[in-house]
Amino acid sequence: MRCFYSESLELELPKEHPFPMEKFRISKDMLLEEKILTPEEIIEIRPADTHTLQKAHELDYIRKIESGMLDRKEQIQLGLPVGPKLFTRSATEVEATRLACHAALVEGVGVCLAGGTHHAFSNHGEGYCVFNDIAIAIRDLQAKQPNIKIMVVDTDAHQGNGTASLLANDPRVFTYSIHVGRNYPTRKESSTLDIETVRYVEGEMYLNQLFNTLAGALDAFAPDLVIWISGADNHRNDRFGQMRLSLREIQRRDEVLLSAFIRNRIPVAVLYGGGYNRQPEFTAKLHRNTIATAKRLAAQYRGL
């Protein structure tokens, strides 16, 4: 199972910043130290080029990120300090997702050890999301395989508003998002299927909504590839997710979804999505668990 990563993803932020940038390094280290992944399975990658970024973003916006020339309102909306290092980090994340999708089509499962920046629009970023790696990866695949059917399954606690906007009215793409209705972003976009939960939804109710609605969508659309934004912000101790899933319930989510994809031979690219646990290392643990489940199930169902 190939996983895509780079040290460029480890951007240093001020100590008081709410985004847990260290989760990427910590989760990767956990996967290696616990021998879930071998060093050979983690592929070091370079940033995507400007031409690739333009598959979903306006050139003026790309240049503003690279030069750090956002105005104050744009910086607040984005929530991250802009400049060349952020540009490199975000373009690298795009490339990791793009390659994970290609790997999934060949091997059944591909992993970006980051990714899921679903709040980024064509001309601006929001909510710590600079470039929309999901939309760029899809446009890249469509350029090579125009008729490929791709489903975005977004189980991050927040709606993927940027993804919904960028991929709207494309019959080759199905965007599914299950999220808290009264939570960030305030203004939602229309996914192909939006499932809104109540605030502080309990795990059993959430899982019932997820399993019942996603099964029907998968059957009806029959995708050639799933891009799964898993999300770790569903946990009850998350600062921003406003859901109340336990560790065990998130593990059940991972087990059921990944089993459905892999057992039914639907290629899946796994992305991290958000996670802001009050215990920062716990966010990394949740991401680690998702990848461990993907690795185990990919081996279990290999050859079926």
N, C-alpha and C positions, 0 to 999 in steps of 0.2 A: 504494500500500500504506500504509494508515494505521497509525501507531505511537503508543502512548499513554504519556505521561510527565508528570512534574511536578517542579519543583525541591524540592517537599516530600519527595521520595524521598531527598534528599541529607542525611540525618541525620548530624550529627557525633558520632563515637564517640572514646573515649580512644585515644591512639596505640597502646597495647599490645593493643587489642582484636583478636581474631582474625577478626572478620567484616569483609570488605573493602567497606565501604559506598561507597567512592569509585568502585567498578567501574561503577555505574550512570551517573554523570556522565561518566566517561572513555569508556565504550563509546558513549554518545550523541554525545559530541564527535568521536570517531573517525568515526562514521557520517556526520556532517555535514561534517567537514573533508575526508574522502575522497570527498565528493559521492555517497555511496551513497544517502543520504536527502536530500531537500530540507527546509528549515525548515517548509514547508507540510505535509509528511507527518508531522510530529511534533505531535500534538495535546495541548495542555496541559489537564489535567483536575483536578477537585476531589475531595476525599475522599468516599467512600461514606457515606451517612447511617446512623444507628443501625438503622433499620428494615431496611436492606439487610444489614447485618452480622448481624442476628438470623436471617437465613435459614439460618445454619449455627452460630451461637454463642449461648450463654446470655447474657441481659441482664446478669446479675451479673458475669460475666467481662468483658464489654465495658466496664462501668463501672469495674471494677478496673484495667483497662489505662489507661483515660482518666485516672483519678485517681492512678495510680501506687501503688495499695494492695496490691500483691502481697506475700506474706510471703517470707521469705528463701529457703525451699525452692522456691517458685514462680519467684522471680527467677533462681535458679541454673538451674532447669530450662529457662527461656526463654533465658537467656544475653544479654539486652539490657537496658539501663537503661530503666525504665518511666517514663511521664509523658505529658503532653499532646502533646509533639513526636513521641514514638513512636506514639501513638494516631493522630495526623494522618498520619504517614508510612504506617502500616500500612493505614489506611482508604483512602488514596489508591492504594496498590498494588492493593487489592481493586477499586476503580473502574476502574483501568487494565485489569485482566484482564477484568472484566465487559464493558467497551466493546470490547476486542479480540475477544471471542467474538461479539458482535453484528456487528462489522465483518467478521469471517470469514464469517459466514452470508450477508452481502450481497455481498462482494467476492471471496471465496475464501480470502484470507489476512488475518489481523489480528495485530498484534504488541503485546504489553506489554513495554516496555523495562525490565522488572523481573519480579516475580511468581514463582509456583511455590512458595509457602510451604506445603509439603505435610506438615509435621510438626505443624500446629496442629489441636487437637481442639476439640470444642464448648465445653469448660469450662476449657481451659488451653492454653498455648503451650509448644512445645519447640523446641530446636535452631534458635534465631533466627527462628522462625516464629510470628507473633502471631495473625493471622487467616488462615483457610484460603481464599485467593482462588479456588481451583479449585472447591471445594464451593459457595461462595456464588454464583459465576457460573453454575454448573449449576442450582442451585435457582432462580435468577432467570430463566434461560431456560425452565425447566420451568413456571414460573408463567404464562408467555405461550404456550408450546407444550408442552402436557402429554405429548405422545407423541414428542417429539424424542429420538433415540438419540445419546448422547454417549459417546465413548471418551476416557479419559484415558491418554495414552501418556507414561510417566515414565521417562526415561533418565538422570536424575540418579543419581549413584553410590550414593545412600542410598534406602532404601524410603520411599515416601510413606505412612507409617503413619497420619497424621491423615486424609488423603484416603480411604484404604481404610476407615477406621472410619466416617467421616461419610457415605460413599456406599454402605455395605454393604447388601445385600438389596434393591437397587433394580434391577429388570430392565432399566430404560431406560438404565443406566449400566454401562460396562465399564471397570474399572480395570486397567491393565497397568503393571507395574513391573519393570524389570530393574536389579538392584543387587547389591552385594557381600553375601553371606549373613552373614558374620561381621564386621559393622561396625555403626556406629550406624544406626538405633536398636537397642538390645539386644533390646527386645521388639518383634517385628514384628506387624502386623495382617494379615488375610487380604484381599489384593486379589482381583479376579476371576481374574487370572493373575499369579503371581509367578515371575519367573525369577531364580534366585540364581546368581551367579558365584562362583568361588573368589577368595580375596584375591589382589591383585596380578595379576589376570587380564591376559593379553597382548591386544593389540588384535585380532588375527585371530580368536582364540577368542571374544572378546566380540562382535565383529561377526557372526560366524556364528550365535551364540546369538540375538542380537537379530533379525537378518533372518529367520531360519527360524521363530521363534516369533511374531513380530509379524505376518508375512504371513498366517498361518493365522487369527489372532485377528481381523484386519481383514476377511477374507473371511467368517468365520462371523458376526460381529456386524453388519457393514455399517452403520457409524455415519453419522449426518447431520452430525456435527461431531467433529473431533479437537481436544482440548486437549493440546498437546505441551509438557511440561516438559523442556526440552532438557538442561540441566546442563552446566557446564564443569569439574566436578570429576572427570571421567573421565581427565583428563590425567595423565601419569606423574609430573609435578612438583607435583601437588596435595598439600596438607598432610593432607587428611582423606579423600580419595576412595578410596584403596587400589585403584586400577586403574592400568593401565600403557599407556594409549593415547597414541599420538603425535599431534602436530598434524594430520598428514595423515589419520590414522585417524578423528579426530573430524570432520574435514571430509568424509570419506567417509560417516560416519554421517549427517551433516546432508544431504548430497546425496541419498542413497538414500531416507531417510525423507520428506524434503520432496518429492522427485520422485514418490514413491508417492502421497502425499496429493494434490498439486496436479494431477498428470497424470490421476488417476482422479476428479477433481472432488469430492474430499472436503474441505470447508472446514476450515481449520486455524488455530487460535489459538496463536501461538508465545510461550512464556514462558521466562524465563532459567533459573530454578532455581539451584542452588548452584555455587560455584567459589571455591577458596581456594589459588590457586597461590602457590608460594614467591616468584615474581616477580609482585607484585600487578597490574601493568599487563597481564600476560599473560592473566589471567582476563578482563579487559575485552576483550582482543583476541579471545579465543575466543567470547565473546558477540557481538562485532561480526561475526565470521565467519559465525555462524549466521544473523544477520539479513541479511547481505549475500547469502547463498545463497538465503534466502527471497525477497528482492527480485528476484534474477536469475531464479529459476525461475518466480515469479509472472508476470513479463513474458514469459518464454519460452513458457509454456503458455497464455497468455491467448488466449481465443477457441477453444480446442480443444473 
